Amino acid sequence: MIAMVVFSVLQPLEDAVRWLLFRFHDNLGLPWAWSIVATTIIVRIILVPLTVRQIHSMQSLQKHAPEMKEIQKKYKGDRQKLNEELMKFYKDNSINPAASCLPLLAQLPVFFALYLVLRHFERYVHAGANLSWLHIVPSITAKADSHWSGYLLLAIYAGSQVLSSYFMSTTMDKTQRYIMMVLPLVFITVVAHFPTGLVLYWVTTNLWTVGQGLITRRLVPKTPLPAFGAKRTSRTPPKDDGSAGTAAKPEPPKRPPQQPRRVKRKKGGR
């Protein structure tokens, strides 16, 4: 019942994806596999505004990372208070931590719609249509693990997914970042049962994300992290005043002046 509701909701998007594929194939003469690549690029172009918001969110999180760590240390033992203070901090600094997930969430309906298109794709094309890709993949509708070329495409998918996760998880701590980079290797056993055309769509998306990350790192200046001054103590060495060449001997500590010794006289004595 739930699956039927989901499919009915995705039906308009499925029709739109199929229409776009046919426009690239019939009007521009692209093979079906390259039509999937072109459709992926169109989807990514449409998502550029969300991507810009994602970049700004990542920069803002990076800028305020030391302050958020201080809040986490302060309320380490009170989870509820920690969440309240972080939400207040996000609101005061106009930070939307969910913005980094918007492009991924927006792509999921397109991903499922393309899956539905490829599942019954042979109904809409004439018999004997060329469904191969680069003369390596025999058919974009076949499962990725049904041919050796599919395993090659899966290897490209895993590598591109790790790289895209590397670029999109720069504000996470090390543990979360490693999890994000290992998850694609775990999901590859599931992706292997998807149609090859769907894996091709995801590979194109990952490569777009990698290129986007490289361009962002070159064009967008990194936000410098605020430096917190360390408290000086009696053991903190003095700062260098630039006279490194003249090694002056440290002066011995001054002793306090000694008081004159008092001699007690005996009672009755002379």
N, C-alpha and C positions, 0 to 999 in steps of 0.2 A: 504494500500500500504506500509506504513512504517512498519507495523507489519510483513508483508511478507518479507521485506528486512532484518529485525532483525532476524527472524527465519532462513532465508537462511544463514546469517552470523554465527549464532550459531549452524548450522547443523553439522559441523565437531566436535565441542566440545560436542554436544549432542551424537554423535556416539561414541566419546571417553569415555564419562561417562557411556554410556550403556555397552560398551565393558568391562570396568573395573568392573562394577557391575556383569556382567556374569562371569568374571574370578574368582572373589571372591566366587560366588555361585557355579559354576560348578566345578572349579578346587580345591578349598579349602573346599567346602561343607558348607559355611556359609549361614544361612538363609538370605532372601532378606533384612530384616531390618538391620541385622548386616553387610551386604555388604555395605549398605549406610554409616554406621559408619566407616567401614574400608576405604571406598572411601574418606570420609571426612578427615581422618587422613593422607592419602596419599597426598591430596591436601594441607593440612597444612604443611606437610614436604617439599613439593615443594616450598612453600612460605616462608620457613625459611630465605633465604637471604634477602627478603623484610622485614621480621620481625626484623632482626638484624639492618637494616638501620632505621627502625622505632624506635627501642630502642635508637640508637645513636642520632637520631634527637630529641627525647624527652629529653635525657640527655643534649644535647647542648642547647635546649630551656630553660631548668631549670637552667643551668649554667649562661646564659646571661639574665635571666628574670629581674633582677634589672636594668640592663642597658636599656633594652627595655622599662621598665616602665618610666625611666627618659626621654627617647625620646618621649613617649606618653604624658607625662606631658608638655614637652617643646613645642610640636607642637599640643597641644590639640585643638586649634581653627582653625587650617589649615589642613583639611583632606588630601588634595592632597600632601602637603609638608610632612605630617606624613607618608603617604604611600611611598613616595620617600626615606625618611630617613630610614624607616624600610627595604626597599628593598636593600638599600646600606649597611645597617648593616648586613643583611643576607649574602650578597655577600662577604663582608670583613671578616666575621667569618665562611664562608663555612657552612651556615645553610640552610637546605631545609625544610621549614615548611610543605610542601606537603608530605614529606616522611612518616608522621604518618598515612596518609590515603591510602598508597599504598596497604597494605594487604587487606583492605576492598574493594577497587576498583578491585583488582585482583580476589576476590572471587565472585563478582557479576555475571560475565559470567558463572561461574560454577553453581551458584545458579539458574540462568534462564535455563541453560542446563538441570539440574536435574529436574526442574519443567516440562520441555517438555518431559523428559523421563517418569516421573511418570504419566503424563496426559494420555499417550497412553501405559502405561506399560503392561496392560493386553493383548495387542496384541502380545507381545513378549514372554510371559510365557504360559505354558500349563494350561489347565483348571484344577481347583482344587489346584493350587499351594498355598503353605502356605505363605501368605503375612502378617501375624500377627507379633507382636513384644512383646516378653516376655509374651505371652498369655494374654496380657492386651489390646493392640491395635488390633482391629480385622483386619485392612487392612492398609498398608502404602499408598495405593492409595486413600483412603477415605478422605474426608475433616476432618480437626481437630475438628470442632464443631459438627460432626455427632455422636459422642459417648462420654460417660463420661470420658473415658480414654484419649480422645483427650484434654479435658479441663485440666486434670492432666499434660499432656505434655506441654500445653500452660503455665501453672503455672510455670513449671520447666524452660521453655523458658524465661519467664519474669524475674525470679530470676537470671538466668545465664546471661541474657543480661544486667541487671543492674550491676552485679558484673564485667562483662567484660568491660562495659563502665567506671566503677570506676577505673579499672586498666589502661585503655588506654587514660584517660583524665586527668592525673595528672598535666599536664602543663597548663591547661585551668584555667580561673578565675572561681570564684564560680558560677556565673550566667550561664555561658556556661556549666559548669560541671553538674549543676542541670538539665539543659535542656537535655543534653545527657543521663542522667539517667532516665528522665521522658518519653522521646520519646518512649522507648520500650513498656511502658504501654499504650501509645496512639496507637501504631501500632498493638497491640495485636488483635484489632478488625479486622484488615486486614489479619493478619497472620492466624486467625481462619478459613479463607476460603481456605487456602492452603492445599495441600495433607499432610497427617500426616508424610509421609516420608521426606517431605521438612522441616517440623518443627523439625524432628529428626536430620536432617543434621545441622540445625542452632543451635540446642541445643548442639550437639557435638562440633561445632565450638566455641561456647561460653565457654564451659567447657575447651576446649584446651586453649583459651585465658586466662581464669582465672588461670589455672595451669602454663601457661607461665609467667603471671604476678607475681605469687608467687615465682617461680624460679628466675626470674629476680631480684626481690627485695632482695633475699638472696645472689645471686652470684655477682650481679653488685653493686659496692659501690655507694652510693649516692654522687652526686656532691655537695660539699659545696658551699653555696651561698656566694658571696663576701660581706664582711662587709664594709659598708660605715661609716666612722667616722663622728660623730655628731659635729657640730660646737659648741665650748664653748662660753658662754656668761657670763656676770657678775652675772647671776642668777644660773649658773651651779655649783652644789656643788663640792668641791674638791674631788679628788680620794682618796680612802682609802689606806694608806701606810703600812697597816698591823699591826699597833699598836692600835688595837681596844680596848685592855684591859686598856690602859692608856688614860683615857678621859681627855685631857688637855683643860683648859679653854681658850677660844679664847681671844687673846690680844685686848684691846680696841684700836680703831683707834687713831693714833697720830694726834694731832691738830697742825696746822701750827703755827710757832712762831708769837706772836703778835707784831706789830710795835708800837713804843712809840707814845703816844698821843701828838699831836702838839696843843699848845695853841695859839690862834690868839690874837694878841695885837691890842688894839684900836689905831687908828691914833691920834697922839697928846697926847696920855696918857703917864703917867710916870710909 
